[in-house]
Amino acid sequence: MRVAYSSDPSERAKQLVREGKFGGAGRGQGRPRVKRASEIAAEAAAGHADEIVAALRAGLDPDESAETRSRAADRWLRLVVQEGALAQRERSEDRADADQYARLTADEVRHEFAQMLADAVRSGELPVGDVIELAAAIPDADVIEDVGVDPLL
């Protein structure tokens, strides 16, 4: 039996989405994420951290002009404040994660872990061979829940 689709493009698209034939949320859909210039610069700077710190220290040298020392001190303070804010945000996120897991039962925690493991295998982030190798090293493992990971991925 053939399904009749609306002649209105918007309605037809909604019908197809409801049937799971078009759109919807899913892995790999949408525009691929492009790294921001600030991310690229931060990665490059991380490789030259020693030189950057040396340059900032050199700027604080008493033989430098007052203006140069002031700029160097200002940059150091900005870095300290930014790092402090980032560390605070990370601690807050860690506490939220800990609170989330504290409310879960042991079975729910195992299920969450199994789901994260399965997602990492499906995405290719974690090679399935590594999982099989680790599982083989566990002497008395019981399957808690099969989350549908094909070992032949």
DADA-V93849 format. One record per pair of residues at least 12 apart in sequence whose ideal C-beta (glycine too) atoms are under 8 Angstrom apart, sorted by the first residue. I is the first residue (numbers start at 1). J is the second residue. D is the distance in whole Angstrom. If there is no record, write none. Layout:
BEGIN
((I & J & D) (I & J & D))
END
This chain:
BEGIN
((3 & 15 & 8) (3 & 19 & 8) (27 & 122 & 8) (27 & 123 & 7) (56 & 72 & 6) (56 & 75 & 6) (56 & 76 & 6) (58 & 72 & 8) (59 & 71 & 7) (59 & 72 & 3) (59 & 73 & 8) (59 & 75 & 8) (60 & 72 & 5) (60 & 73 & 7) (60 & 76 & 8) (107 & 144 & 7) (110 & 144 & 5) (110 & 145 & 8) (111 & 144 & 7) (111 & 145 & 6) (114 & 144 & 6) (114 & 145 & 6) (114 & 147 & 5) (115 & 147 & 6) (117 & 131 & 7) (117 & 147 & 8) (117 & 149 & 8) (118 & 147 & 4) (118 & 148 & 7) (118 & 149 & 5) (121 & 149 & 5) (121 & 153 & 6) (122 & 149 & 7) (122 & 153 & 7) (128 & 149 & 7) (128 & 151 & 6) (128 & 153 & 5) (131 & 149 & 8) (132 & 151 & 6))
END
